Amino acid sequence: MKKITILALHLGYGGIENAIATLANLLCEKYDVEILSVYRLYNEPVFDLNDKVKVKYISNVKPNKKEMLYYLKKKNFSKFFKGLGDSAKTGYVKYVKTACYLRKLDTDVIISTRTVHNFLVSKFAPSNIKKIAWEHNHHNNNKKYIKSLVSSCSGMDYFVPVSKELAEFYKDYLGSKVFYIPNCLDKMPSKLSKLDSKNLISVGRLSKEKGFDDLLRLFKKVSSKHPDWKLNIIGDGMERNNLLELAEELKLRDKVIFHGYQNKDYINEQLLNSSVYVMTSHTESFGLVLIEAMSHGIPCLAYTSAQGANEIIEDGKNGYLISDRNDEEMEKKIDLLIEDEKLRKKMGKEARARSKDFSGEVISLKWSKLINKRKKV
């Protein structure tokens, strides 16, 4: 049985970490799978893992970058300088200790999940190991990021982006190394939403790029016409307090429910009780939450600025794609789905059908094909 090692920065909260857990659970049915995590943030991984998946930690050190930036911003120099020692430890672990571990790595395939890891795997992992770079981020035309990512893949055998758009883009730089595999559902739900509740839903990290402030302003207009509908926002992050204040300012506190971070079972229950999914992200490399909503038979709306959504939503069939972040058009389409239950259910049926393209069975075959491909010479 082939051994697969997935190199993770940590196993805490995050989209990449969610994808890592899903892939590990998928591959462990056919392969000997281990996750090698640089940092140990919590006693147990945040996302559920199959008992067959082994987890190893390079260090128990926890990064303190966010705290250091906070102290610097608040000009709390005593705590800032006090934290420099811990920062040095995290840097040592991230680069030196990880490199030492990689030198002795005994595996058949290693899947790297960050640009910094690509560099380390390229340089230090034994040459007989098949090396795969797994890319989750959109470059957003950032030339510095593109250059760094491409350079990091010089010693990798394959490059796996999660969207077709990224696959086509990076082929100009990496040629035959590019092997497109989208993210997948961890499981296909047996229950579907009845689409009869008066609930909109959106799930994601509460950060600026997710555009939840735009969603609140948008919902203010929708709510004035449909006062009995509510908006459910699931997730946590740096913008939480700002969003709570904005909801208060817009007089929406009784119409918008902030659920905070929740596990998958909780999210699935909320999806079952929702009728429309709305994404207002400024950028999105893939958009797994859209597929999760679609798997429950929910029509989805997104701005085309969320690049990954363009490959998932079929405009006018299982949802709507709104160009140029046109809030009037988004409002119009939300109103349409609220008011036309027949259309909502028709699109929901199509959404469920589309989600099957991203089932574990389908994506597992793609990964197996890559894992069994001959190593680049």
C-alpha positions in Angstrom: 0.0 0.0 0.0 1.4 3.4 -1.0 2.1 5.9 1.7 0.8 9.5 1.3 2.0 12.3 3.4 0.1 15.6 3.5 2.3 18.5 4.8 0.1 21.1 6.7 1.1 24.3 8.5 -1.4 23.5 11.3 -4.7 21.6 11.8 -6.7 24.5 13.2 -9.5 26.6 11.6 -9.3 27.4 7.9 -10.3 26.5 4.4 -7.0 24.8 3.6 -7.2 22.8 6.8 -10.8 21.8 6.0 -9.6 20.6 2.5 -6.7 18.7 4.0 -9.0 16.8 6.4 -11.4 16.0 3.6 -8.6 14.7 1.3 -7.0 12.7 4.0 -10.3 11.0 4.8 -10.9 10.4 1.1 -7.4 8.8 0.4 -7.2 6.7 3.6 -9.6 4.2 2.0 -7.0 3.3 -0.6 -3.6 4.4 0.9 -1.7 4.7 4.1 -2.2 8.4 4.9 -0.5 10.6 7.4 -0.7 14.4 8.0 2.5 16.0 9.0 1.7 19.3 10.8 4.3 21.9 11.5 2.5 23.5 14.4 0.1 22.0 17.0 -2.5 24.7 17.8 -4.9 22.4 19.7 -4.9 19.0 21.3 -6.9 17.6 18.5 -7.4 18.6 14.9 -10.4 20.9 14.4 -11.8 19.0 11.5 -12.8 15.3 12.0 -10.4 12.7 10.7 -10.9 9.1 10.0 -9.2 6.8 12.5 -7.1 5.4 9.7 -5.4 8.8 9.2 -2.2 9.2 11.3 -1.2 12.7 12.5 2.3 13.7 13.4 3.4 17.1 14.7 6.8 18.6 14.0 6.5 20.9 17.0 4.1 22.0 19.8 5.1 25.6 19.3 2.2 28.0 18.4 2.7 30.9 16.1 2.2 34.4 17.6 2.2 36.5 14.5 -1.3 37.9 15.1 -0.4 38.9 18.7 2.8 40.5 17.6 1.0 42.6 15.0 -1.6 43.6 17.6 1.0 44.7 20.1 2.8 46.7 17.4 -0.4 48.4 16.3 -1.2 49.2 19.9 2.4 50.4 20.5 2.7 47.9 23.4 6.4 47.6 22.9 7.1 45.7 26.2 4.9 42.8 25.1 6.1 43.1 21.5 9.8 42.6 22.5 8.9 40.0 25.0 7.2 38.0 22.2 10.3 38.2 19.9 11.7 35.0 21.5 8.6 33.0 20.7 8.6 34.4 17.1 12.1 33.2 16.7 11.1 29.7 17.8 8.2 29.6 15.4 10.5 30.7 12.5 13.0 28.0 13.5 10.3 25.3 13.5 8.7 26.5 10.3 12.0 26.4 8.3 14.9 24.6 10.0 13.1 21.9 12.0 10.7 21.2 9.1 13.6 20.9 6.7 15.4 18.4 9.0 12.2 16.3 9.2 11.8 16.3 5.5 15.3 15.0 4.9 14.4 11.8 6.8 10.9 11.5 5.4 9.9 7.9 4.5 6.9 8.1 2.1 5.9 7.5 -1.5 4.1 10.7 -2.1 4.1 14.1 -0.4 1.5 16.7 -0.9 2.5 20.2 0.0 -0.2 22.8 0.9 1.7 26.1 1.1 4.2 28.0 -1.1 6.8 27.9 1.7 6.4 24.2 2.0 6.9 23.8 -1.8 10.3 25.3 -1.4 11.2 23.1 1.5 9.9 19.9 -0.1 11.7 20.7 -3.4 15.0 21.2 -1.6 15.0 18.7 1.3 12.6 15.8 0.7 14.4 12.7 -0.8 14.5 12.6 -4.6 12.7 9.3 -4.8 9.5 10.8 -3.3 6.8 12.0 -5.7 6.3 15.7 -4.8 2.9 17.4 -5.4 2.2 21.1 -4.8 -1.5 21.7 -3.9 -2.6 25.3 -4.5 -5.6 26.7 -2.8 -5.2 30.5 -3.3 -6.0 32.8 -6.2 -3.1 34.9 -7.3 -5.4 38.0 -7.9 -2.8 39.2 -10.5 -0.3 39.7 -7.7 3.0 39.3 -9.7 5.1 38.9 -6.6 2.9 36.0 -5.4 2.8 34.4 -8.9 6.6 34.6 -9.2 7.1 33.1 -5.8 4.7 30.2 -6.3 6.1 29.3 -9.7 9.6 29.4 -8.3 8.6 27.2 -5.4 7.4 24.5 -7.8 10.7 24.1 -9.6 11.5 20.9 -7.7 8.0 19.6 -7.6 6.7 16.8 -9.9 3.1 18.1 -10.2 1.1 21.2 -9.4 -2.6 20.8 -8.4 -4.7 23.9 -8.5 -8.3 23.7 -7.3 -9.9 25.6 -10.3 -9.8 25.3 -14.0 -9.0 29.0 -14.4 -5.9 28.6 -12.2 -4.9 25.4 -14.1 -5.0 27.3 -17.4 -3.2 30.3 -16.0 -0.3 28.3 -14.5 0.1 26.1 -17.6 1.9 29.0 -19.2 4.5 28.8 -16.4 4.5 25.1 -15.3 3.4 23.3 -18.5 2.8 19.5 -18.0 3.3 19.7 -14.3 -0.3 21.1 -14.0 -2.9 18.6 -13.0 -6.3 20.1 -12.2 -8.3 18.5 -9.4 -11.1 20.5 -7.7 -11.9 20.2 -4.0 -14.7 17.8 -3.0 -17.5 17.2 -0.6 -16.6 15.2 2.4 -20.0 13.4 2.0 -23.2 13.7 0.0 -26.1 14.5 2.4 -29.1 12.3 2.3 -31.5 15.0 3.3 -32.3 18.0 1.1 -33.7 21.4 2.0 -37.4 21.8 1.4 -36.7 25.4 0.4 -39.7 26.6 2.2 -38.1 28.4 5.1 -37.6 32.2 5.0 -33.9 32.0 5.6 -30.9 33.2 3.5 -27.5 31.8 4.5 -23.8 32.5 4.1 -20.9 30.7 5.6 -17.3 31.8 5.8 -14.5 33.5 7.7 -15.4 37.0 8.9 -12.6 38.8 7.0 -12.7 41.8 4.7 -12.2 39.8 1.5 -15.4 37.8 2.2 -17.5 40.9 1.7 -19.9 40.3 4.6 -20.3 44.1 5.0 -21.7 44.2 1.4 -24.0 41.3 2.3 -25.4 43.2 5.3 -26.1 46.4 3.2 -27.6 44.2 0.5 -29.8 42.4 3.0 -31.0 45.7 4.4 -32.6 46.5 1.0 -34.0 42.9 0.6 -35.4 43.0 4.2 -37.4 46.2 3.5 -39.4 44.3 0.9 -39.4 40.9 2.6 -39.4 41.7 6.4 -40.2 38.1 7.4 -37.0 36.8 5.9 -33.8 36.4 8.0 -30.1 36.2 7.2 -27.9 33.6 8.9 -24.1 34.2 8.9 -22.0 31.3 10.1 -18.3 31.9 10.8 -15.9 33.9 12.9 -13.0 36.2 12.3 -11.3 39.6 12.7 -14.3 41.5 11.3 -16.9 40.1 13.7 -17.2 43.2 15.9 -17.3 45.5 12.9 -20.0 43.5 11.3 -22.0 43.4 14.6 -21.8 47.2 14.7 -22.8 47.5 11.1 -25.8 45.3 11.6 -26.8 47.5 14.6 -26.3 50.6 12.5 -28.5 49.2 9.8 -31.1 48.2 12.4 -30.8 44.5 11.4 -30.0 42.9 14.7 -33.4 41.2 14.9 -33.1 40.1 11.2 -29.5 38.8 11.1 -28.2 35.9 13.1 -24.5 35.6 13.7 -23.9 32.0 14.6 -20.1 32.2 15.1 -17.8 29.3 14.2 -19.7 26.0 14.1 -18.9 22.4 13.2 -20.1 20.7 10.0 -23.1 19.0 11.6 -24.4 22.4 12.8 -23.8 24.0 9.4 -25.6 21.1 7.7 -28.6 21.6 10.0 -28.7 25.3 9.1 -28.4 24.6 5.4 -31.4 22.2 5.6 -33.4 25.1 7.1 -32.3 27.6 4.4 -33.7 28.4 1.0 -31.1 30.6 -0.7 -27.3 30.8 -0.4 -25.6 34.2 -1.0 -21.8 34.6 -1.4 -20.4 38.2 -1.5 -16.7 37.4 -1.5 -14.3 39.7 -3.3 -12.1 36.8 -4.2 -12.5 33.0 -3.9 -10.1 30.4 -5.4 -12.8 27.7 -5.3 -15.8 28.0 -3.1 -16.4 24.7 -1.3 -19.3 26.3 0.7 -21.2 26.7 -2.6 -20.9 23.0 -3.3 -22.0 22.1 0.2 -25.1 24.3 -0.1 -25.8 22.8 -3.6 -25.5 19.3 -2.2 -28.5 20.2 0.1 -30.4 21.4 -3.0 -30.0 25.1 -2.4 -29.7 27.6 -5.3 -26.7 29.9 -4.9 -25.8 33.4 -5.8 -22.3 34.9 -6.0 -20.4 37.8 -7.6 -18.1 36.9 -10.4 -15.3 38.5 -8.5 -15.3 35.2 -6.5 -13.4 33.5 -9.3 -14.1 29.9 -8.1 -17.8 30.5 -8.1 -17.8 31.0 -11.9 -16.9 27.3 -12.3 -19.5 26.0 -9.9 -22.6 28.1 -10.5 -24.2 27.8 -13.9 -25.9 31.2 -14.3 -29.7 30.9 -14.6 -29.6 27.1 -14.1 -28.7 26.4 -10.5 -28.2 29.9 -9.3 -27.0 33.3 -10.5 -23.6 34.9 -11.1 -23.6 38.7 -10.8 -21.0 40.7 -12.8 -19.1 43.8 -11.6 -20.3 43.4 -8.0 -23.6 45.0 -9.1 -25.5 45.2 -5.9 -28.8 46.2 -7.6 -28.6 43.1 -9.8 -27.8 40.9 -6.9 -30.7 42.3 -4.9 -33.0 41.7 -7.9 -32.0 38.1 -8.2 -32.4 37.5 -4.5 -35.9 39.0 -4.6 -36.7 36.8 -7.6 -35.7 33.6 -5.7 -37.6 34.7 -2.6 -40.8 35.5 -4.5 -40.8 32.5 -6.9 -40.9 29.3 -5.0 -41.3 27.2 -8.2 -38.1 28.7 -9.7 -36.3 28.3 -6.4 -37.1 24.6 -6.3 -36.3 24.1 -10.0 -32.8 25.7 -9.4 -32.4 23.7 -6.2 -32.8 20.4 -8.1 -30.2 21.5 -10.6 -27.9 22.6 -7.8 -28.1 19.1 -6.2 -27.2 17.5 -9.6 -24.3 19.9 -10.1 -22.9 19.0 -6.6 -22.5 15.4 -7.6 -19.6 16.4 -9.9 -17.6 17.1 -6.8 -18.5 14.0 -4.8 -15.8 12.0 -3.1 -16.1 9.1 -5.6 -15.4 11.4 -8.5 -12.5 13.4 -6.9 -11.0 10.2 -5.5 -10.5 8.8 -9.0 -8.7 12.0 -10.1 -6.3 11.9 -7.1 -5.6 8.2 -7.6 -4.8 8.8 -11.3 -2.2 11.5 -10.2 -0.8 9.4 -7.4 -0.2 6.5 -9.7 1.3 8.6 -12.5 5.0 8.1 -13.1 7.2 10.4 -11.2 8.7 13.3 -13.3 12.3 12.6 -14.2 
